[in-house]
Amino acid sequence: MADLQTDVRYIKGIGEARAKALSKLGIGTLQDLIGYFPRRYEDRTMTRAIRELELGETVCVRAMIANDPVASRISGGRTVVKARAVDDSGALDLTFFNQEYRKNSLHRGETYIFCGKVEGNLLARRMINPIVEQEGQQVLTGHIVPIYPLTAGVSQNLLYKAVGQGLTECRHLLADCLPDAVRQEHQLCHSGYAYENIHFPADAEALTLARRRMVFEELFILSCGLQMLRSRRTDVAGPACKAADMEEFYRALPFPLTKAQRRAITEAVTDMESGRPMNRLCQGDVGSGKTMVAAGCVWFAAQSGWQSALMAPTEILARQHYENLAPLFEKFGLRCALLTGSTKARERRDILENLTLGSIDLCIGTHALLTEDVSYARLGLVITDEQHRFGVNQRAALGQKAENPHMLVLSATPIPRTLALIIYGDLDVSVMNELPPGRQKVDTFAVGESYRQRVNQFIRKQVEAGHQVFIVCPLVGQEDHIPDERKAAAAYAKKLREEVFPDLRVCLLHGKMKAKEKEKVMEDFAAGNGDILVATTVVEVGVDVPNATCMVVENAERFGLSQLHQLRGRVGRGQAKSYCILLSEHPSEETKRRLKVMTKTNDGFEISREDLALRGPGDFFGQRQHGLPTLKIADLSCDMALLDEAQQAAKGWMAQDPGLEKPESGALRARIETLFAVKAEGLN
Ligand SMILES: Nc1ncnc2c1ncn2[C@@H]1O[C@H](COP(=O)(O)OP(=O)(O)OP(=O)(O)O)[C@@H](O)[C@H]1O
C-alpha cells in the first residue's frame, strides 16, 4: 500500500528506469512527484484554421492527411517521414525525424489533431515533429497542458504520465494540511482539487483556484514553520538582564534619539529582559542611525555585566564604529577594543587576554572576531552589522562563543516587512523608517554622457565650496574578461588627476588594496585630506563622511536600486545640501525606469518595493545565504499580496494552537517537520 513517502519506482507504470530518470530532477518519493509543479502551461483547448497560423507560434490544428506519407533516409542514418495535412483553409507540411512508424500510423483521408510550432513561411507552413493525436483520444491536446521543467533524459511525456500515475496512486492520501477553518476563511479549494488542477487543469478558472491554494499553502506552511522555529529557539534561557533606566544612556548622547531609534532600542531591551535570548533584526534606512541602537543594546547588556561583540563587514566600518563608540562608552567607564585582521600581534594578545578576563565590555571587529582563539569571559550580546555580508552561519559561529547569547542583526537594506519575515524568518524585526531631524533630501539626477562637462563643473563647484565628492566606478572591462576593478578605478583616477582635475586632490580606494592602505585612504579622506574619492563599491557599506556632498555613480545601470540607494546614502549626512548624479550612457527603457525611481524618492522602503516589482526578489535572496527552504511554487514578485495573507493566517492559527497539537493541525505539523528537517542544519 503506497503512502506519500513511497519510492516512485514502486508506483505502477513507473519502474526502475523511469525512477532513475526522475531522480535527476530530485524526485524520489510520491510526495516529490506530485509536488513537482509545472513551470508553465499551454492552452491546447482550441484548434485553429491553417490559414490563420502565425509563424513561430505553438498551436493545435485539426486537419486531414492528404497523401500517403513518404519515408526516406537522410545523412547520419536518420529517417525522415513527410506528409501533408489540409483543412478548409489551407495546407500544412509535416516533417517527422526518426519516427519511421509515422509512415504507417498516419492514414490518408483521416483527420488528426497536430500540435507544434509553426515554421516555414506564410506560403508553405510547416511543423516539425508535431504531437499527433486522434480526436476523441486526446491526452496531450484538447485541454490546458502542463509544461514541466526538464533535464536530459526526462521528457514532458514521461513526466506527464508519471505525475498522472502518481496522482492516481495517492489521491485518497492527500490529507488537507490546511486547517479547515483557515481554508474556508480564505476561500481556498481542497488539497485534492488543487493537486489535480495544478497538474491537469480542467480549465483556466480551475487552474487559478488551484494555484492560489498551492501558493497560499506553501507560504502558510513556511510562515508557521518559521514561527515554530523561533519559539523553539527562544525556548531556552538567554543571558539574564536586569531592568535599567535607559534615560541615563540617552542623556549621555550628543543628540536626542529619533522615535524610531528609541522604539527599536525598547523592543530589543524588552527581548533581553525576557529571560530568553533575543533574535532581532533592526532594519533601517541608510543614515537612520542604527549604530546608536546597537550602542543602546551594548550599554543595556553591560549594566548586567555582559560583554558584547559587534561584527562589521569591513575594516573601515569596524574602525568607524570603534571611533564613534569608544569615546561614548568611555563616559560610562566601559571599555572598547578593536580587533581586525590588521591588529598587531602584541595588541591582539592584549585584547584577547582582556576579553578572557572580562575587562573589555565591547569588542568591535571584522571576521577576526570569529577566529578560534578569541574567547570571552561573559559574552551576552552579539551584534552583526550585516548589510547582507554575513549569512546565518557566520552569525551562528559568533554565537557559539557563548551559550545562547542575545543576537541583534543590523541591516541597511530596507525590504518590505513581509519579505523580511521570510528572508530573515528566524528573527523578529524592528523597522526604522525615520531619519534624524534636519536631514535634507539628496537631490538626484540621472543623466547621460552628454552631461559629462557639466557634471565635472558641478564637482569642481562642490569642492570650491569646501565639500568633498565621491565618484563610484563599477567594475568595467571587456565583457569576455573578468573585469579588474582595480584597473578600472585606478585608470579612472589617473585620468581625473592628469586631465580633468589636475589642481584637485584625487584619492583612490578599491577593494583589492591592503586593509591598511584602505584604512589610511579613508581616514585621510574623512579628515578632509582629499577632494575627490574615486572608489569601487567598497564605499557602499556604511562609510560616514559628513562633509561629502556629492555622489557621482558611473555606469549607474550596472547597479541594483537598493545598491544605488546605499551609495547615495554616503552623502547627505551633514548639514549641507547634497547631490547624487547617476551617469548612464544609452540607458535602456528598463534602466531609465529604474533610475527615474531614484530621482523620485529618497525613501529606501519605497525603493525596495519598486526594485521588487521591477526585478523580483532574487537580489534579496541571492545576497543572503539564508538557509531556509526554497519556494517551489510561490513567486514573490507577484505573490506578495498572498504572502501577506498567508502570514496573517499563520499568525492567527499559531496563536490558537502554538504547538500545533490540535487534531486539525496534524497534517500541517507533519508537513512542517518534513520541510524543516531537510534544512535543519542551516537553521540551527
Ligand atoms: N538621533 C540622531 N540625531 C542626529 N544625528 C544622528 C542621530 N542618530 C544618528 N545620528 C548620526 O547620523 C549618522 C548616521 O548614523 P549611523 O552611521 O548609525 O547610520 P546607519 O543607520 O548605520 O546608516 P548607514 O546604513 O548609512 O551606515 C551618524 O553620523 C550619527 O552620528
The ligand as an SDF file (V2000), in Angstrom:
LIG
                    3D

 31 33  0  0  0  0  0  0  0  0999 V2000
   19.1300   60.8440   16.5250 N   0  0  0  0  0  0  0  0  0  0  0  0
   20.1220   61.3760   15.8300 C   0  0  0  0  0  0  0  0  0  0  0  0
   20.2080   62.7070   15.6480 N   0  0  0  0  0  0  0  0  0  0  0  0
   21.2040   63.2280   14.9260 C   0  0  0  0  0  0  0  0  0  0  0  0
   22.1910   62.5430   14.3560 N   0  0  0  0  0  0  0  0  0  0  0  0
   22.1680   61.2060   14.4820 C   0  0  0  0  0  0  0  0  0  0  0  0
   21.1330   60.5560   15.2360 C   0  0  0  0  0  0  0  0  0  0  0  0
   21.3810   59.2270   15.1970 N   0  0  0  0  0  0  0  0  0  0  0  0
   22.4920   59.0590   14.4740 C   0  0  0  0  0  0  0  0  0  0  0  0
   22.9870   60.2370   14.0500 N   0  0  0  0  0  0  0  0  0  0  0  0
   24.1490   60.4470   13.2020 C   0  0  0  0  0  0  0  0  0  0  0  0
   23.7770   60.0560   11.8940 O   0  0  0  0  0  0  0  0  0  0  0  0
   24.8540   59.4830   11.1920 C   0  0  0  0  0  0  0  0  0  0  0  0
   24.4200   58.1450   10.6660 C   0  0  0  0  0  0  0  0  0  0  0  0
   24.2650   57.2280   11.7110 O   0  0  0  0  0  0  0  0  0  0  0  0
   24.6780   55.7190   11.5100 P   0  0  0  0  0  0  0  0  0  0  0  0
   26.0380   55.6310   10.9260 O   0  0  0  0  0  0  0  0  0  0  0  0
   24.3680   54.9790   12.7400 O   0  0  0  0  0  0  0  0  0  0  0  0
   23.6410   55.3710   10.4210 O   0  0  0  0  0  0  0  0  0  0  0  0
   23.2760   53.9840    9.8380 P   0  0  0  0  0  0  0  0  0  0  0  0
   21.8710   53.7380   10.1080 O   0  0  0  0  0  0  0  0  0  0  0  0
   24.2660   52.9810   10.2630 O   0  0  0  0  0  0  0  0  0  0  0  0
   23.4180   54.3060    8.3350 O   0  0  0  0  0  0  0  0  0  0  0  0
   24.1820   53.5520    7.1850 P   0  0  0  0  0  0  0  0  0  0  0  0
   23.4380   52.3150    6.9540 O   0  0  0  0  0  0  0  0  0  0  0  0
   24.0920   54.5360    6.0970 O   0  0  0  0  0  0  0  0  0  0  0  0
   25.5660   53.3530    7.6680 O   0  0  0  0  0  0  0  0  0  0  0  0
   26.0000   59.4120   12.1660 C   0  0  0  0  0  0  0  0  0  0  0  0
   26.8630   60.4790   11.8780 O   0  0  0  0  0  0  0  0  0  0  0  0
   25.3390   59.5770   13.5230 C   0  0  0  0  0  0  0  0  0  0  0  0
   26.1750   60.1910   14.4500 O   0  0  0  0  0  0  0  0  0  0  0  0
  1  2  1  0
  2  3  1  0
  2  7  2  0
  3  4  2  0
  4  5  1  0
  5  6  2  0
  6  7  1  0
  6 10  1  0
  7  8  1  0
  8  9  2  0
  9 10  1  0
 10 11  1  0
 11 12  1  0
 11 30  1  0
 12 13  1  0
 13 14  1  0
 13 28  1  0
 14 15  1  0
 15 16  1  0
 16 17  2  0
 16 18  1  0
 16 19  1  0
 19 20  1  0
 20 21  2  0
 20 22  1  0
 20 23  1  0
 23 24  1  0
 24 25  2  0
 24 26  1  0
 24 27  1  0
 28 29  1  0
 28 30  1  0
 30 31  1  0
M  END
$$$$
